[in-house]
Amino acid sequence: MFQGTGSDVGKSLIVAGLARALADRGLSVRPFKPQNMSNNAAVTVDGGEIGRAQALQARAARVPASVHMNPVLLKPQSETGSQVVVQGRVCDHADARRYQTLKAALMPYVLDSFRRLSDEADIVLVEGAGSASEVNLRANDIANMGFAAATGTPVVLIGDIDRGGVIASLVGTQAVLDPADAARICGFIVNRFRGDPGLFAAGMDLIAARTGWRAFGLVPHFPEARRLPAEDALGLERSRKAESERGAERIRIAVPILPHISNFDDLDPLEAEPGVELVRVFPGSAIPGDARLVLLPGSKATVAGVRALRAAGFDVDIRAHVRRGGFVLGVCGGYQMLGRVIDDPGIEGAPAQVAGLGLLDVATRLAPHKQLGLVAGESRDGVRFAGYEMHMGVSEGPDAARPFARFDDGRADGAVSADGRVFGSYVHGLFAHDAQRAAWLARLGGASAGEDYEAGVERALDGLAAHLAAHLDLDGLLSHAA
């Protein structure tokens, strides 16, 4: 089990890289995260949803993603409350305090999923959640030491040197843990080192001497990680494109960043295009006047999202963008926001009816049943795509008579405005399909670089596996497998 000294220390990527490296050794590998908190989710072949990171890890292990790889998924809908997804299905909604009382009841599901994966694999790579040192949450814990204790799983602790204080964070974690929990840690990894590794050799020795833990390796920063889908919303704060990849003449695409944004990995294929400048616009800034497309991503709280959009003044900017002849695309919750009205009978919170932007003549009614599934079909312009649905609600109205797409099963999806400049769709993953991405860039007056996006993800996973194999003691890690 790989736990961290904090959030965003690189646990997900290290598990993904190890999954590929060990699969390349001929081992049958399964990723597992007992509890995840993320609005960036993926649909599995068995018809449920899990955290996006576990889907990437399954891909790295070269196996289909399963709901059992992330049996408890928390999807924040407010500052204190989350939708609770258990083994792929929504089962509850709880605020942070009530969730602490639910954890004991969720542990049997966690253990059931873990046993299922263990029965079919040579090795299960377990990812912890947040920080191992959150001892205030140790009672009924299912995400870190509580799970390790229940299953007898040895723990490797990961620290991130890039954020500073890595010696204190690793040694300090041992200091605050219960001695029985600290004894479960067999070693540590220091991640994201920049510069000459020899300069930190004494630091690695000091940590090992203070803790008694084995040093499994110092992992240098891996720049190609930016080509892999990000799960944590912290990734929204920074560009994922290297300066060398930025083209001189770029299509500017503006993305308003709203609270509870979800499935934001929809943006990654666009940002990977050298001819695209993806501009994340946070509240307090204006949508650039020279943007050719405004893209509204999904949202876990659509009613709150459209209110936040207005509070930020983005509604004014988007209408001005349309008057200038710009294009708008709303995906999932973003599609719902583009309509006339959103009627919530109490799905996301208190019953409410709020006006949308009115750029599409559709009305949305939220519903308790979540539409989940992998889809494929053709968009209105005859271009193929593949992706997935993940939404709670139905959108209907005159503009839906001009659907954005038709699925291969005959169902219509989305809507297009009468002037052909405003689009809405429930399909996530559109831009990962090369033909669909190229068609959109052509519509915006540019061109795709013609790269195979999915092949690029595979190359990055292979590179990450080689990177970890070069800098970690894989045989030493395997020697501690339970």
Secondary structure per residue as TSV (DSSP state, phi and psi in degrees):
chain	resnum	aa	ss	phi	psi
A	1	M	-	360.0	134.8
A	2	F	E	-108.8	110.4
A	3	Q	E	-108.4	165.7
A	4	G	E	-123.5	159.4
A	5	T	S	-75.4	-11.3
A	6	G	S	-171.7	-179.7
A	7	S	T	-74.0	153.2
A	8	D	T	59.7	37.5
A	9	V	S	-95.3	0.0
A	10	G	S	102.8	17.0
A	11	K	H	-58.2	-47.0
A	12	S	H	-61.1	-43.9
A	13	L	H	-71.3	-36.3
A	14	I	H	-65.0	-41.4
A	15	V	H	-63.9	-41.9
A	16	A	H	-61.8	-46.7
A	17	G	H	-64.0	-39.7
A	18	L	H	-68.2	-35.6
A	19	A	H	-60.2	-43.6
A	20	R	H	-69.2	-42.9
A	21	A	H	-63.0	-41.8
A	22	L	H	-75.9	-33.6
A	23	A	H	-63.2	-37.1
A	24	D	H	-66.2	-20.7
A	25	R	T	-83.7	-1.7
A	26	G	T	94.0	7.4
A	27	L	-	-85.2	148.0
A	28	S	-	-87.4	113.4
A	29	V	E	-116.8	141.9
A	30	R	E	-131.2	134.1
A	31	P	E	-85.7	154.5
A	32	F	E	-153.3	132.4
A	33	K	-	-132.2	111.6
A	34	P	S	-56.5	-46.7
A	35	Q	E	-138.7	131.7
A	36	N	E	-128.6	149.8
A	37	M	E	-123.5	109.7
A	38	S	-	-165.8	143.0
A	39	N	S	-96.3	6.4
A	40	N	-	-100.8	95.5
A	41	A	E	-117.1	165.9
A	42	A	E	-130.5	150.8
A	43	V	E	-91.3	136.4
A	44	T	-	-98.0	164.7
A	45	V	T	-67.7	-21.7
A	46	D	T	-90.9	16.0
A	47	G	S	83.9	18.9
A	48	G	-	-119.6	-164.3
A	49	E	E	-132.9	145.5
A	50	I	E	-139.4	171.0
A	51	G	E	-61.5	144.3
A	52	R	H	-58.4	-35.2
A	53	A	H	-63.3	-38.7
A	54	Q	H	-70.3	-31.3
A	55	A	H	-65.3	-40.6
A	56	L	H	-65.9	-40.3
A	57	Q	H	-64.2	-38.2
A	58	A	H	-62.7	-42.1
A	59	R	H	-60.9	-41.3
A	60	A	H	-62.2	-36.5
A	61	A	T	-80.4	-3.2
A	62	R	T	62.2	42.9
A	63	V	S	-134.5	155.3
A	64	P	-	-65.3	145.4
A	65	A	-	-70.8	141.2
A	66	S	-	-130.6	151.8
A	67	V	G	-61.4	-23.9
A	68	H	G	-75.4	-9.8
A	69	M	G	-77.6	-15.0
A	70	N	S	-151.1	77.4
A	71	P	S	-67.6	-25.0
A	72	V	E	-125.0	117.2
A	73	L	E	-122.4	123.4
A	74	L	E	-102.6	125.6
A	75	K	E	-116.7	101.9
A	76	P	E	-58.3	131.9
A	77	Q	-	-116.0	-10.6
A	78	S	S	-152.6	-176.2
A	79	E	S	-67.0	-24.5
A	80	T	S	-125.7	-9.3
A	81	G	E	-122.1	151.8
A	82	S	E	-139.3	150.6
A	83	Q	E	-75.5	135.7
A	84	V	E	-106.9	116.7
A	85	V	E	-107.4	123.4
A	86	V	E	-119.1	123.1
A	87	Q	T	45.9	46.2
A	88	G	T	92.2	-8.2
A	89	R	E	-124.3	142.0
A	90	V	E	-65.3	127.3
A	91	C	E	-125.0	-14.1
A	92	D	E	-168.4	172.0
A	93	H	E	-135.5	132.0
A	94	A	E	-144.6	144.2
A	95	D	E	-81.2	173.2
A	96	A	H	-60.6	-38.7
A	97	R	H	-69.9	-44.9
A	98	R	H	-66.5	-33.3
A	99	Y	H	-61.5	-34.0
A	100	Q	H	-60.3	-31.3
A	101	T	H	-80.8	-17.5
A	102	L	H	-83.5	-21.2
A	103	K	H	-60.3	-38.4
A	104	A	H	-61.7	-35.9
A	105	A	H	-73.8	-20.9
A	106	L	H	-86.7	-21.5
A	107	M	H	-55.7	-41.1
A	108	P	H	-58.1	-35.8
A	109	Y	H	-68.0	-40.3
A	110	V	H	-60.6	-47.6
A	111	L	H	-68.0	-36.1
A	112	D	H	-61.7	-47.0
A	113	S	H	-64.8	-40.6
A	114	F	H	-63.0	-41.8
A	115	R	H	-66.0	-38.9
A	116	R	H	-59.6	-46.5
A	117	L	H	-67.5	-40.9
A	118	S	H	-61.0	-35.8
A	119	D	H	-68.4	-23.5
A	120	E	H	-108.2	3.3
A	121	A	-	-131.1	157.8
A	122	D	S	-75.0	-35.2
A	123	I	E	-150.4	140.3
A	124	V	E	-112.5	125.9
A	125	L	E	-98.6	114.7
A	126	V	E	-101.4	132.3
A	127	E	B	-106.9	126.5
A	128	G	-	-76.0	-178.0
A	129	A	-	-127.7	134.5
A	130	G	S	62.3	-131.4
A	131	S	-	-112.8	137.5
A	132	A	T	-67.8	-19.2
A	133	S	T	-89.4	6.0
A	134	E	-	-79.0	67.8
A	135	V	G	-67.3	-17.8
A	136	N	G	-66.6	-17.9
A	137	L	G	-107.3	13.6
A	138	R	-	-67.1	-34.6
A	139	A	T	-59.8	127.1
A	140	N	T	62.6	19.3
A	141	D	-	-60.9	136.6
A	142	I	-	-120.9	-3.1
A	143	A	S	-103.2	-28.0
A	144	N	S	-129.5	-107.8
A	145	M	H	-67.7	-27.1
A	146	G	H	-62.7	-42.3
A	147	F	H	-68.4	-44.7
A	148	A	H	-58.6	-41.4
A	149	A	H	-67.7	-39.6
A	150	A	H	-68.7	-25.5
A	151	T	H	-114.1	-5.6
A	152	G	T	68.5	29.8
A	153	T	-	-87.9	126.5
A	154	P	-	-69.8	151.7
A	155	V	E	-118.6	138.5
A	156	V	E	-113.0	129.9
A	157	L	E	-99.2	132.2
A	158	I	E	-109.9	130.5
A	159	G	E	-118.5	149.2
A	160	D	E	-107.7	108.3
A	161	I	G	-73.6	-21.0
A	162	D	G	-65.1	-29.2
A	163	R	G	-89.0	-5.3
A	164	G	S	88.7	156.4
A	165	G	-	70.6	27.9
A	166	V	H	-68.8	-34.0
A	167	I	H	-64.2	-47.9
A	168	A	H	-63.5	-37.2
A	169	S	H	-69.8	-37.7
A	170	L	H	-73.6	-50.1
A	171	V	H	-65.8	-38.4
A	172	G	H	-66.0	-33.6
A	173	T	H	-61.6	-44.2
A	174	Q	H	-61.1	-38.0
A	175	A	H	-64.9	-35.4
A	176	V	H	-91.8	-16.2
A	177	L	S	-72.7	150.4
A	178	D	-	-59.0	140.1
A	179	P	H	-53.6	-36.4
A	180	A	H	-65.9	-37.0
A	181	D	H	-71.9	-41.7
A	182	A	H	-60.6	-33.3
A	183	A	T	-69.3	-17.8
A	184	R	T	-75.8	-16.2
A	185	I	E	-83.0	119.9
A	186	C	E	-97.8	-14.2
A	187	G	E	-177.9	-177.5
A	188	F	E	-142.2	159.2
A	189	I	E	-128.9	135.3
A	190	V	E	-104.3	123.2
A	191	N	E	-108.8	157.5
A	192	R	E	61.9	44.6
A	193	F	E	-80.1	141.2
A	194	R	-	-122.1	136.1
A	195	G	S	105.9	-156.7
A	196	D	-	-80.8	113.8
A	197	P	G	-58.5	-28.5
A	198	G	G	-60.7	-24.4
A	199	L	G	-71.7	-16.1
A	200	F	G	-111.6	9.5
A	201	A	H	-58.4	-42.5
A	202	A	H	-65.1	-32.9
A	203	G	H	-65.7	-41.8
A	204	M	H	-63.0	-41.9
A	205	D	H	-65.0	-38.8
A	206	L	H	-64.2	-44.9
A	207	I	H	-60.8	-45.4
A	208	A	H	-62.1	-41.0
A	209	A	H	-68.6	-40.6
A	210	R	H	-71.0	-33.4
A	211	T	H	-101.4	-26.6
A	212	G	-	79.9	8.3
A	213	W	-	-89.6	153.2
A	214	R	E	-79.0	137.1
A	215	A	E	-86.2	113.5
A	216	F	E	-91.0	-8.5
A	217	G	E	149.6	156.7
A	218	L	E	-109.8	114.3
A	219	V	E	-99.6	115.4
A	220	P	E	-65.4	156.3
A	221	H	-	-53.0	136.3
A	222	F	-	-114.5	96.2
A	223	P	G	-58.5	-32.2
A	224	E	G	-70.3	-5.3
A	225	A	G	-59.6	-24.8
A	226	R	G	-65.1	-16.1
A	227	R	G	-84.7	-4.0
A	228	L	S	-100.4	145.3
A	229	P	-	-57.3	133.5
A	230	A	-	-89.7	143.5
A	231	E	-	-102.8	-38.8
A	232	D	S	-80.6	134.6
A	233	A	G	-62.0	-16.7
A	234	L	G	-58.6	-27.7
A	235	G	G	-67.4	-16.5
A	236	L	G	-70.3	-18.7
A	237	E	G	-74.4	-17.8
A	238	R	S	-131.8	149.2
A	239	S	-	-67.7	145.9
A	240	R	-	-103.5	11.7
A	241	K	S	-112.3	132.3
A	242	A	-	-71.4	149.9
A	243	E	G	-55.7	-37.4
A	244	S	G	-65.9	-16.8
A	245	E	G	-94.3	-3.5
A	246	R	-	-84.7	122.6
A	247	G	-	-76.9	160.3
A	248	A	S	-71.7	-46.1
A	249	E	S	-104.3	103.9
A	250	R	-	-116.4	146.7
A	251	I	E	-82.3	123.9
A	252	R	E	-92.3	123.8
A	253	I	E	-118.1	123.6
A	254	A	E	-101.0	134.8
A	255	V	E	-125.9	104.6
A	256	P	E	-64.3	129.4
A	257	I	-	-99.5	113.8
A	258	L	-	-112.1	158.5
A	259	P	T	-57.5	144.8
A	260	H	T	66.9	26.9
A	261	I	E	-56.9	142.1
A	262	S	E	-133.0	158.0
A	263	N	-	50.2	43.0
A	264	F	G	-76.2	-1.9
A	265	D	G	-69.0	-9.3
A	266	D	G	-56.2	-24.7
A	267	L	G	-80.9	-24.3
A	268	D	H	-57.1	-44.8
A	269	P	H	-62.8	-32.6
A	270	L	H	-68.5	-42.2
A	271	E	H	-67.9	-24.7
A	272	A	T	-72.8	-15.3
A	273	E	-	-75.3	124.1
A	274	P	T	-63.4	-23.9
A	275	G	T	-90.5	10.5
A	276	V	E	-118.8	134.7
A	277	E	E	-110.3	109.0
A	278	L	E	-90.6	116.4
A	279	V	E	-106.3	113.8
A	280	R	E	-83.6	121.2
A	281	V	E	-108.9	111.5
A	282	F	-	-92.7	155.1
A	283	P	T	-51.6	136.2
A	284	G	T	105.6	-15.5
A	285	S	S	-114.6	162.1
A	286	A	-	-101.0	149.1
A	287	I	-	-67.3	127.8
A	288	P	-	-57.1	136.0
A	289	G	T	-68.6	-19.2
A	290	D	T	-98.7	11.8
A	291	A	-	-66.9	140.0
A	292	R	S	-93.6	-22.8
A	293	L	E	-139.5	134.4
A	294	V	E	-104.9	123.0
A	295	L	E	-113.0	119.9
A	296	L	E	-100.3	110.5
A	297	P	-	-75.6	-176.6
A	298	G	E	-68.9	164.9
A	299	S	E	-145.1	140.8
A	300	K	S	-82.3	-12.4
A	301	A	-	-139.9	86.9
A	302	T	H	-67.1	-41.9
A	303	V	H	-62.4	-48.0
A	304	A	H	-64.2	-33.5
A	305	G	H	-65.4	-44.3
A	306	V	H	-70.0	-30.9
A	307	R	H	-66.9	-42.5
A	308	A	H	-65.5	-35.6
A	309	L	H	-61.7	-43.0
A	310	R	H	-69.5	-42.2
A	311	A	H	-60.1	-31.8
A	312	A	T	-82.3	-9.1
A	313	G	T	80.4	9.5
A	314	F	H	-66.5	-28.6
A	315	D	H	-61.6	-40.4
A	316	V	H	-64.7	-44.8
A	317	D	H	-62.4	-41.1
A	318	I	H	-68.3	-40.3
A	319	R	H	-64.5	-39.2
A	320	A	H	-64.4	-39.5
A	321	H	H	-59.7	-42.8
A	322	V	H	-66.8	-41.0
A	323	R	H	-61.7	-30.6
A	324	R	T	-79.5	-1.6
A	325	G	T	94.8	12.6
A	326	G	-	-77.7	164.5
A	327	F	E	-99.2	151.6
A	328	V	E	-133.1	135.9
A	329	L	E	-130.1	126.9
A	330	G	E	-112.0	130.7
A	331	V	E	-111.9	124.6
A	332	C	T	58.6	-112.3
A	333	G	H	-59.3	-34.2
A	334	G	H	-63.3	-36.7
A	335	Y	H	-61.9	-46.0
A	336	Q	H	-60.6	-38.5
A	337	M	H	-65.6	-26.7
A	338	L	H	-75.8	-14.2
A	339	G	S	-79.1	-173.9
A	340	R	S	-75.8	-39.6
A	341	V	E	-152.5	149.2
A	342	I	E	-122.2	118.7
A	343	D	E	-106.5	114.2
A	344	D	E	-111.5	109.0
A	345	P	S	-76.6	4.7
A	346	G	S	126.0	20.4
A	347	I	S	-76.2	-46.5
A	348	E	S	-95.0	-7.2
A	349	G	S	164.7	-143.0
A	350	A	S	-64.9	144.7
A	351	P	-	-53.5	137.0
A	352	A	E	-157.3	153.0
A	353	Q	E	-131.4	119.8
A	354	V	E	-125.4	149.8
A	355	A	E	-77.4	136.8
A	356	G	-	-85.8	-165.3
A	357	L	-	-77.1	-17.5
A	358	G	-	72.8	17.9
A	359	L	S	-85.9	-14.6
A	360	L	S	-125.2	136.6
A	361	D	S	-85.4	71.4
A	362	V	-	-139.9	156.4
A	363	A	E	-123.4	142.1
A	364	T	E	-115.6	133.5
A	365	R	E	-117.6	120.7
A	366	L	-	-71.3	148.6
A	367	A	-	-140.8	153.8
A	368	P	S	-70.1	-26.1
A	369	H	S	-78.2	128.4
A	370	K	-	-93.5	126.6
A	371	Q	E	-82.0	114.3
A	372	L	E	-127.1	132.7
A	373	G	E	170.2	154.8
A	374	L	E	-81.3	138.2
A	375	V	E	-134.1	158.8
A	376	A	E	-151.1	153.6
A	377	G	E	174.0	-152.5
A	378	E	E	-129.4	137.4
A	379	S	E	-75.9	172.9
A	380	R	T	-56.9	-28.3
A	381	D	T	-89.2	10.7
A	382	G	S	83.5	14.9
A	383	V	-	-97.3	133.2
A	384	R	E	-69.5	154.6
A	385	F	E	-155.3	164.4
A	386	A	E	-141.4	146.6
A	387	G	E	-173.9	-148.4
A	388	Y	E	-151.8	154.6
A	389	E	E	-102.7	144.5
A	390	M	E	-160.1	85.4
A	391	H	E	-152.2	158.7
A	392	M	S	-121.9	98.8
A	393	G	-	148.9	160.7
A	394	V	E	-127.2	132.3
A	395	S	E	-114.6	124.5
A	396	E	E	-136.7	153.5
A	397	G	S	154.8	176.7
A	398	P	G	-54.8	-39.7
A	399	D	G	-70.4	-19.6
A	400	A	G	-71.2	-13.6
A	401	A	G	-70.9	-14.1
A	402	R	S	-110.0	76.1
A	403	P	-	-64.2	148.9
A	404	F	S	-65.4	-37.0
A	405	A	E	-154.1	165.8
A	406	R	E	-126.0	132.9
A	407	F	E	-79.6	161.9
A	408	D	T	-62.9	-21.4
A	409	D	T	-85.2	4.9
A	410	G	S	97.1	-13.0
A	411	R	-	-70.6	145.7
A	412	A	E	-90.6	150.3
A	413	D	E	-133.9	134.7
A	414	G	-	76.1	-165.5
A	415	A	E	-155.0	156.6
A	416	V	E	-133.4	137.1
A	417	S	-	-67.7	162.5
A	418	A	T	-61.3	-31.4
A	419	D	T	-87.7	-0.7
A	420	G	S	72.9	21.1
A	421	R	-	-112.6	-14.2
A	422	V	E	-118.3	126.8
A	423	F	E	-125.7	144.9
A	424	G	E	-135.5	141.3
A	425	S	E	-151.5	148.6
A	426	Y	-	-92.3	3.1
A	427	V	E	-88.1	121.0
A	428	H	E	-90.0	151.4
A	429	G	-	85.8	11.7
A	430	L	G	-55.2	-46.8
A	431	F	G	-78.9	-10.6
A	432	A	G	-73.6	-16.1
A	433	H	S	-85.9	118.6
A	434	D	H	-58.7	-42.2
A	435	A	H	-66.6	-39.8
A	436	Q	H	-67.4	-41.6
A	437	R	H	-63.4	-42.8
A	438	A	H	-63.1	-38.7
A	439	A	H	-65.3	-39.8
A	440	W	H	-66.5	-42.8
A	441	L	H	-66.7	-34.7
A	442	A	H	-65.1	-39.7
A	443	R	H	-61.1	-32.0
A	444	L	T	-88.2	4.0
A	445	G	T	90.1	15.2
A	446	G	-	-123.9	-158.9
A	447	A	-	-150.3	147.3
A	448	S	-	-76.6	151.9
A	449	A	-	-72.2	-8.8
A	450	G	-	80.2	14.8
A	451	E	-	-81.9	149.4
A	452	D	-	-82.8	106.9
A	453	Y	H	-62.9	-46.7
A	454	E	H	-64.5	-36.6
A	455	A	H	-64.1	-34.4
A	456	G	H	-65.2	-38.1
A	457	V	H	-63.4	-42.4
A	458	E	H	-62.9	-41.5
A	459	R	H	-63.2	-38.6
A	460	A	H	-66.1	-39.7
A	461	L	H	-65.1	-42.0
A	462	D	H	-62.4	-42.3
A	463	G	H	-64.9	-40.0
A	464	L	H	-64.2	-41.6
A	465	A	H	-61.2	-44.7
A	466	A	H	-64.8	-38.7
A	467	H	H	-61.7	-46.9
A	468	L	H	-69.4	-38.2
A	469	A	H	-61.4	-31.0
A	470	A	H	-79.2	-24.1
A	471	H	H	-118.7	-7.3
A	472	L	B	-115.1	153.4
A	473	D	-	-86.7	85.3
A	474	L	H	-64.5	-40.5
A	475	D	H	-64.0	-38.0
A	476	G	H	-64.7	-41.5
A	477	L	H	-61.2	-46.1
A	478	L	H	-65.0	-28.8
A	479	S	H	-66.9	-19.2
A	480	H	T	-99.4	4.4
A	481	A	-	-62.6	137.1
A	482	A	-	-68.2	360.0
